[in-house]
Every structure is written in C-alpha cells, then in structure tokens.
Amino acid sequence: MIIISIVVPTYRRPKLLTNCLNALLQQKFDKYSYEIIVVSDGPDAETEQLLNNWKCYDHPQMRYLPLPQKKGPAAARNYGWLNAKGPIIAFTDDDCLPDAHWLQQLVVNCNINDDVALTGRVIVPIAKRPTDYEQNTAHLQTADFITANCACTKNALIKAGGFDEQFSMAWREDSDLEFKLLNNNIPIKKVATAVVVHPVRAAAWGVSIKEQKKTMFNALLYKKYPRLYRKKISHTTPVLYYGIIAGFIILLAGLITGQPVLKITGAAAWLGLTGYFVVKRLYTTRLSVNHVCEMVVTSFIIPFLSVFWQWYGAVKYRVLFI
C-alpha cells in the first residue's frame, strides 16, 4: 500500500534529476510504501528515457508524467499530486538530495487523517566566502516553507486548492501555497529531522540579471495576500533601487538641460548609491577579480531591471505595488 507519494517537477535536467532519484531510491523506507512521480514541465525525451532505463530494476514504483506544454513548476506539481496514490504528498526538486531518512521522518510526524502540512530542514553547502549567487541560494535554509522540502496530506492540498498556476516560474509559488494553508487554518508543522541537501547549481556569469524577471510574481503574491506578504516576505519597498534610479534620472535631466548642479547631484547620487550597493553585495562574498567585476557590472543593471519587472507585475496583476 502506498503511504506517501513524492512529486518531483523537472524539465530537461537529466543529470540533476539522476542524482535526486538516486537519493530517493536509497530511502530507509519500505519500497512498497512509497512512489516517485517525476513530472516533466513539457515534452522531455531525455527525462522519459532516463525513467525508462530504471524500469527493470527492483525499486519503489516510479512514474513519468509529462505536461503537454511548458506551464511552470506549479502546474507540474499540481499534475503530480492530483495523480498520486498516497494520502501524503511529499515535494522536492530535481536539484535536491533528500537524506536517507527523509521519508521516514515525514511519515512519523504526519497523521494521514488530518489536514496538515510539514516543512523540513534544508541545507545549502556553501564556501566561507561564497559568490553572491551562492549566498542568495543559501537563504533557502531560513525559509519557512519551500517546495525543496515539504509535505502535505492530500486532503490538505484539496482544501487549500493546490498550487496557483499563475506562478509560471520557480518563484513565490511555494509561499502562495503556504499562505493558502494558513488562510485555511491548516497547521504547518516543522520537522527538523526531515533533511534535504540543496547543492548550489553552477551559474552563468551575470545570472542575477536574468533572475530579476521573477520579481513580477512578488506583485501577484502581494495582491493575493498583502498582510502576509508584508509580514513574511518584505515589509518595505526597495528604497535603495529607487534612490539609484532617481539619481540617474536627475543626471539625465542635467545632461539634457545643461545645468551643472543637476549633473553633479545626479551623478553623485547614482554613482554613490550604486557603489554602496556593490560594497553591500561584496561584504561577505567572494573577492576574486571575476566575481568583483560581476558584482560591479550587475549592480549598475539590477536596480533598473528589478523595478521594471516589479512595475510590470503591478500592471499585469492590477495592484498598487511599488
């Protein structure tokens, strides 16, 4: 009898998925009592072949469920848990490595007859002086509820309504589910003994620029849960970013009008605040030449992109969010 189903969303990352599946197949748990559901976020021949290669082995039931088109990890997770056989649904990601006792700890702390959710402990191994990207990833260790390591009874997911598929990127869809659970008075139990290791993936130079697009989903989450957003995500606006942009606009005004005061004031504000932003990002991170150059270049771009995507989200989701 299947007691717990593991849902793993993925898309064209077979090497990462292989490591994750190896960890899931080494669980200290009855192999007939859990299943692994791999949901591809769109057609994915490599992942399908990977699952087919394991068909002849004696292991827990593994299923491959591809979405007909790319819709995002929220949609993939919904498709997975709605097709799950177990009364408990565990979630992890394809770049994660669950501890061998992960399932055991989730199950012993969960009553299948209750509407309840569980959140485990996430470990992100990083260097003493990490890169900016590594340090940002390490914040997952202090998150209240993330899909890298959580579980819910199926009844709780049905009551909460599952994941909101408007979150079409891997950003804020887990916070949205957390807020749904809280609004439906479904308790979220912390289980520190349910451990998942989340290695930091290799990232391209300037990855933080690409990451800014996710900011638009902050507006959606804020629209749905303004009080919880301000309490648990961010209680302030990005004042530093607005200060940098304001300085740049004043500089432009000075250049257009030819007024020296505006040019000097604007340049001082723009360059000074951007310099502060660079130092802030480098204060506890790696000081190699390559990384310092990356922080300098991206720090000139991020404030503009971040605010653009934040305002884009505010317009798209029709909410006053600045």
Residue pairs with C-beta under 8 A, 6 or more apart in sequence:
1 32
1 33
2 32
2 33
2 34
2 35
2 61
2 85
2 86
3 33
3 34
3 86
3 87
3 88
3 107
3 112
4 33
4 34
4 86
4 87
4 88
4 89
4 90
4 103
4 106
4 107
4 151
5 34
5 35
5 36
5 37
5 80
5 81
5 84
5 85
5 86
5 88
5 89
5 90
6 24
6 34
6 35
6 36
6 37
6 90
6 91
6 92
6 103
7 37
7 39
7 77
7 80
7 81
7 84
7 89
7 90
7 91
8 17
8 20
8 21
8 24
8 36
8 37
8 38
8 39
8 80
8 91
8 92
8 93
8 94
9 39
9 40
9 41
9 73
9 76
9 77
9 80
9 93
9 94
10 16
10 17
10 38
10 39
10 40
10 41
10 44
10 47
10 76
10 94
11 40
11 41
11 42
11 44
11 47
11 70
11 76
12 44
12 46
12 47
13 94
13 95
14 46
14 47
14 50
16 94
16 95
16 201
17 38
17 47
17 50
17 94
18 50
19 97
20 92
20 93
20 94
20 95
20 96
20 97
20 98
21 36
21 38
21 50
21 54
21 62
23 96
23 97
23 98
23 99
23 100
24 36
24 60
24 92
24 98
25 36
25 59
25 60
26 100
27 34
27 60
27 98
27 100
27 101
27 102
27 103
27 104
28 100
28 101
28 103
28 104
29 103
29 104
29 107
31 58
31 59
31 60
32 60
34 60
34 86
34 103
35 60
35 61
35 62
35 63
35 84
35 85
35 86
36 60
36 61
36 62
36 63
37 62
37 63
37 65
37 80
37 83
37 84
38 47
38 51
38 62
38 63
38 64
38 65
39 65
39 66
39 67
39 76
39 77
39 79
39 80
40 47
40 48
40 64
40 65
40 66
40 67
40 76
41 67
41 70
41 71
41 72
41 73
41 75
41 76
42 66
42 67
42 68
42 69
42 70
42 71
43 66
43 68
43 69
44 66
47 64
47 66
48 64
48 66
51 62
51 63
51 64
52 64
54 62
55 62
63 83
65 79
65 80
65 83
67 75
67 76
67 79
71 165
71 168
72 165
72 167
72 168
72 169
72 170
72 173
73 93
73 147
73 169
73 170
73 173
74 163
74 164
74 165
74 166
74 167
74 168
74 173
74 176
75 163
75 165
75 168
77 91
77 147
77 162
77 163
77 173
78 162
78 163
78 165
80 89
81 89
81 154
81 157
81 162
82 162
84 154
86 154
87 112
87 153
87 154
87 155
88 106
88 107
88 110
88 112
88 151
88 152
88 153
88 154
89 151
89 152
89 153
89 154
89 157
90 102
90 103
90 106
90 150
90 151
91 147
91 148
91 149
91 150
91 151
92 98
92 147
92 148
92 149
92 196
93 147
93 148
93 198
95 198
95 199
95 201
96 148
96 149
96 196
96 197
96 198
97 196
97 197
97 198
97 199
98 149
98 195
98 196
98 197
99 194
99 195
99 196
99 197
101 193
101 194
101 195
102 120
102 149
102 194
102 195
102 196
105 120
105 191
105 193
105 194
105 195
106 118
106 120
106 151
106 191
106 194
109 118
109 189
109 191
109 194
110 116
110 118
110 151
110 153
110 189
111 153
112 153
113 153
114 153
114 155
114 156
115 153
115 155
115 156
115 159
115 184
115 186
116 152
116 153
116 156
116 186
116 187
116 188
116 189
117 145
117 150
117 151
117 152
117 153
117 156
117 181
117 186
117 187
117 188
117 189
118 150
118 151
118 152
118 188
118 189
118 190
118 191
118 194
119 144
119 145
119 146
119 149
119 150
119 188
119 189
119 190
119 191
120 149
120 150
120 151
120 190
120 191
120 192
120 193
120 194
120 195
120 196
121 141
121 149
121 191
121 192
121 193
121 194
121 195
121 196
122 140
122 141
122 143
122 146
122 148
122 149
122 195
122 196
122 197
122 198
123 141
123 195
123 196
123 197
123 198
124 134
124 137
124 138
124 140
124 141
124 197
124 198
124 199
124 200
125 197
125 199
125 200
126 134
126 135
126 137
126 138
126 200
127 134
127 286
129 284
129 285
129 286
129 287
130 138
130 200
130 285
130 286
131 203
131 285
131 286
131 291
132 208
132 281
132 282
132 285
132 291
132 294
132 295
133 200
133 203
133 207
133 208
134 200
134 285
135 284
135 285
136 208
137 198
137 200
138 200
140 146
140 148
140 198
143 174
144 178
144 188
144 232
145 174
145 175
145 177
145 178
145 181
145 188
146 174
147 173
147 174
147 177
148 196
148 198
149 194
149 195
149 196
150 174
151 194
152 160
152 181
152 186
156 181
156 186
159 184
159 186
160 177
160 180
160 181
160 184
160 186
161 180
162 177
163 173
163 176
163 177
164 173
164 176
164 177
164 180
164 224
166 220
167 173
167 176
167 217
167 220
169 213
169 214
169 217
170 214
171 214
171 217
172 214
172 217
172 218
172 220
172 221
173 217
175 221
175 232
175 233
176 221
176 224
176 225
178 188
179 221
179 224
179 225
179 228
181 188
182 188
182 228
183 225
204 210
205 290
205 294
206 294
206 297
206 298
208 298
208 302
209 298
209 301
209 302
209 305
212 302
212 305
212 306
212 308
212 309
213 305
213 309
214 309
215 306
215 309
215 310
215 313
216 309
216 310
216 312
216 313
216 316
217 313
218 229
218 233
218 234
218 310
218 313
218 321
219 310
219 313
219 314
219 316
219 317
219 319
219 321
220 313
220 317
220 319
221 229
221 233
222 229
222 230
222 233
222 319
222 321
223 317
223 318
223 319
223 321
237 322
238 303
238 306
238 307
238 310
240 273
240 276
240 277
240 303
241 302
241 303
241 306
241 307
242 303
242 307
243 269
243 273
244 269
244 270
244 273
244 274
244 277
244 303
245 303
245 304
245 307
246 269
247 265
247 266
247 267
247 268
247 269
247 270
247 271
247 272
247 273
248 266
248 270
248 304
249 266
250 262
250 265
250 266
250 269
250 270
251 262
251 263
251 266
251 267
251 269
251 270
252 266
253 259
253 262
253 266
254 260
254 261
254 262
254 263
254 264
254 265
254 266
254 267
255 263
274 299
274 300
274 303
277 299
277 302
277 303
278 295
278 296
278 299
281 295
281 299
282 291
282 292
282 295
285 291
285 295
310 321
310 322
311 322
313 321
314 320
314 321
314 322
